[in-house]
Amino acid sequence: MAISAQTINYNLPGLNTSNLRLAGPVLAGIYTGKIREWDDKAIAALNPDLKLPHNAIIPIHRTEGSGETFVFTQYLTFSTETWENRQGFGTTIAWPAVPGALEAVDNLGMVEKIHRTPYSIGYVGIGFYAEISNAGLGTAALKSCSGEFLLPTPGTIAAAAASLGPRTPADERLTLVFAPGSNAYPLVNYEYAIVSVKQANPATAEAIRKFLL
């Protein structure tokens, strides 16, 4: 039905107006507990111009089945073999036990949990851009398949979709995550409507048909 995207947001006091550079292997390290502090050398190497604090990172993940979790974990899977071989991707996964890690329910709950938790990080659907902005959260520039660090903008989202558009089958069952090509933001996805072909109420069936067409 649409093409959407996801953002990586954080609450890093004094640095929320900076677009921290992050990459799939670094995020995988954070969510497995291998990268524990914000000034870890892996994060510092991507952000040489920022003075990062020596504070524990608090990763937050969704508890319920979520398309956002699917997109986020697929990015980690596509960008690092370690995550692919151990955690994989899905609407729900077995999250590694990380000391201090928190959980959230739905996108708004994730925004609120990041906002209330200094030094935390999480993933949010871009449809909650206004809430992210109002909460004063930082938004990461993510490393793309082509090695660029990109923010989610109409241009970078469109570029990701365009790079895979010709390969999308008629039923549109193709991921847009970690799309190849220049200026392609890596956390992009198709939005689907799943509708039963049989409806008990003819009026409901007609209303759905008109809405979808």
C-alpha positions as CSV (number, residue, x, y, z in Angstrom):
1,M,0.0,0.0,0.0
2,A,2.9,2.4,0.7
3,I,6.6,2.7,1.2
4,S,7.8,3.6,4.7
5,A,11.0,3.8,6.7
6,Q,12.3,3.4,10.2
7,T,14.6,5.6,12.3
8,I,17.2,4.8,14.9
9,N,16.8,7.2,17.8
10,Y,18.7,7.9,20.9
11,N,18.7,10.0,24.1
12,L,22.3,11.2,24.4
13,P,22.4,14.3,26.6
14,G,24.2,17.2,24.8
15,L,24.4,15.3,21.5
16,N,20.8,14.8,20.4
17,T,21.1,17.6,17.9
18,S,24.0,15.7,16.3
19,N,23.3,13.0,13.9
20,L,25.4,10.2,15.3
21,R,26.8,7.9,12.7
22,L,26.0,4.2,13.3
23,A,26.3,1.0,11.3
24,G,24.7,-2.4,11.3
25,P,27.6,-4.2,13.0
26,V,27.8,-1.5,15.7
27,L,24.0,-1.7,16.4
28,A,24.4,-5.5,16.5
29,G,27.2,-5.1,19.1
30,I,25.0,-2.8,21.2
31,Y,22.0,-5.2,21.1
32,T,24.2,-8.3,21.9
33,G,26.0,-6.4,24.8
34,K,29.4,-6.5,23.1
35,I,29.4,-2.7,22.9
36,R,28.5,-1.4,26.3
37,E,29.5,2.3,26.5
38,W,28.8,5.2,24.2
39,D,32.5,6.0,23.9
40,D,33.4,2.5,22.7
41,K,36.1,2.6,20.0
42,A,33.7,1.2,17.4
43,I,31.3,4.1,17.9
44,A,34.1,6.6,18.3
45,A,35.7,5.5,15.0
46,L,32.5,6.4,13.1
47,N,32.2,9.8,15.0
48,P,35.7,11.2,15.3
49,D,34.4,14.8,15.7
50,L,32.1,14.1,18.6
51,K,33.1,13.8,22.3
52,L,31.2,10.7,23.4
53,P,30.3,10.1,27.0
54,H,31.6,7.2,29.0
55,N,28.1,6.1,30.0
56,A,26.4,2.7,29.6
57,I,24.3,2.2,26.5
58,I,20.7,1.2,27.3
59,P,19.2,-0.7,24.3
60,I,15.5,-0.8,24.0
61,H,13.5,-3.3,21.9
62,R,9.8,-4.0,21.3
63,T,8.1,-6.8,23.3
64,E,5.2,-7.5,20.9
65,G,5.3,-8.8,17.4
66,S,6.2,-5.8,15.3
67,G,7.0,-5.0,11.7
68,E,9.5,-2.5,13.1
69,T,11.4,-5.3,14.8
70,F,11.3,-7.2,11.5
71,V,12.9,-4.3,9.6
72,F,15.5,-3.5,12.3
73,T,16.6,-7.1,12.8
74,Q,16.7,-7.7,9.1
75,Y,19.1,-4.7,8.7
76,L,21.3,-6.3,11.4
77,T,21.1,-9.7,9.6
78,F,22.0,-8.3,6.2
79,S,24.9,-6.2,7.5
80,T,26.6,-8.7,9.9
81,E,27.0,-12.4,9.7
82,T,27.3,-12.8,13.5
83,W,23.7,-11.5,14.0
84,E,22.5,-13.6,11.0
85,N,23.9,-16.8,12.4
86,R,22.7,-16.3,15.9
87,Q,19.6,-14.1,16.2
88,G,18.3,-13.7,12.7
89,F,15.2,-11.6,11.9
90,G,11.5,-11.6,12.5
91,T,8.6,-9.7,13.9
92,T,9.7,-11.3,17.2
93,I,13.1,-12.7,18.1
94,A,15.0,-14.1,21.1
95,W,16.8,-10.9,22.2
96,P,20.2,-11.4,23.8
97,A,20.3,-10.8,27.5
98,V,22.0,-7.4,27.9
99,P,22.4,-5.9,31.3
100,G,20.2,-2.8,31.7
101,A,18.3,-3.4,28.4
102,L,14.6,-2.2,28.4
103,E,11.4,-3.2,26.6
104,A,8.7,-1.1,25.0
105,V,5.3,-1.6,23.5
106,D,4.4,0.0,20.2
107,N,6.1,3.0,18.5
108,L,4.7,5.6,20.8
109,G,5.8,3.5,23.8
110,M,9.3,3.3,22.3
111,V,9.5,7.1,21.8
112,E,8.4,7.7,25.4
113,K,10.8,5.1,26.8
114,I,13.8,6.6,25.0
115,H,12.7,10.1,26.1
116,R,12.5,9.0,29.7
117,T,15.8,7.1,29.6
118,P,19.1,9.0,29.2
119,Y,21.7,7.2,27.2
120,S,19.2,4.8,25.6
121,I,18.7,3.8,22.0
122,G,15.8,2.3,20.0
123,Y,14.1,2.0,16.7
124,V,10.9,3.8,15.6
125,G,8.7,4.0,12.6
126,I,9.1,7.2,10.7
127,G,5.4,7.8,10.9
128,F,6.2,9.0,14.4
129,Y,8.5,11.7,13.2
130,A,6.5,14.5,15.0
131,E,6.7,12.6,18.3
132,I,10.4,11.9,17.9
133,S,11.0,15.6,17.2
134,N,8.8,16.8,20.1
135,A,10.7,14.5,22.5
136,G,14.0,16.0,21.4
137,L,15.5,12.7,20.5
138,G,18.6,12.3,18.3
139,T,18.3,10.5,14.9
140,A,21.2,8.4,13.6
141,A,22.7,8.6,10.2
142,L,23.0,4.9,9.2
143,K,25.6,3.2,7.0
144,S,24.0,2.1,3.8
145,C,24.8,-0.9,1.6
146,S,27.0,1.4,-0.5
147,G,28.9,2.7,2.5
148,E,27.2,6.1,2.9
149,F,25.9,7.5,6.2
150,L,22.3,8.6,5.5
151,L,19.4,10.1,7.3
152,P,15.8,9.1,6.4
153,T,14.6,11.8,4.0
154,P,12.1,11.6,1.2
155,G,15.0,11.5,-1.2
156,T,17.0,8.7,0.5
157,I,13.8,6.6,1.0
158,A,12.8,7.0,-2.6
159,A,16.3,6.1,-3.8
160,A,16.1,2.8,-1.8
161,A,12.8,1.9,-3.2
162,A,13.8,2.9,-6.8
163,S,16.9,0.6,-6.6
164,L,14.8,-2.5,-6.0
165,G,11.6,-1.5,-7.8
166,P,12.6,-3.3,-11.0
167,R,13.1,-6.5,-9.0
168,T,9.9,-6.4,-7.1
169,P,7.5,-9.2,-8.2
170,A,3.8,-8.6,-8.9
171,D,2.8,-9.5,-5.3
172,E,5.4,-7.1,-4.0
173,R,6.9,-9.6,-1.6
174,L,10.4,-8.2,-1.5
175,T,12.3,-6.5,1.2
176,L,13.7,-3.0,0.7
177,V,16.0,-3.2,3.7
178,F,19.7,-2.5,3.0
179,A,18.9,-1.7,-0.6
180,P,21.9,-1.3,-3.0
181,G,22.7,1.9,-4.8
182,S,23.7,5.4,-4.1
183,N,21.8,7.5,-1.6
184,A,19.6,4.5,-0.5
185,Y,18.6,4.7,3.1
186,P,18.9,1.2,4.6
187,L,15.8,0.9,6.8
188,V,13.0,1.1,4.2
189,N,10.0,-1.3,3.8
190,Y,6.8,-1.9,1.9
191,E,3.6,-1.5,4.0
192,Y,1.0,-4.2,3.3
193,A,-2.7,-4.7,3.7
194,I,-3.7,-8.4,4.3
195,V,-7.3,-8.9,3.6
196,S,-9.4,-12.0,3.4
197,V,-11.0,-12.7,0.0
198,K,-14.1,-13.9,1.8
199,Q,-16.2,-11.4,3.8
200,A,-19.3,-12.3,5.7
201,N,-20.9,-8.9,5.1
202,P,-21.3,-7.8,1.4
203,A,-21.3,-4.1,2.4
204,T,-18.0,-4.6,4.3
205,A,-16.5,-6.4,1.3
206,E,-17.5,-3.6,-1.0
207,A,-16.2,-0.9,1.3
208,I,-12.8,-2.7,1.6
209,R,-12.7,-3.1,-2.2
210,K,-13.3,0.6,-2.8
211,F,-10.7,1.5,-0.2
212,L,-8.0,-0.7,-1.7
213,L,-8.7,0.3,-5.3
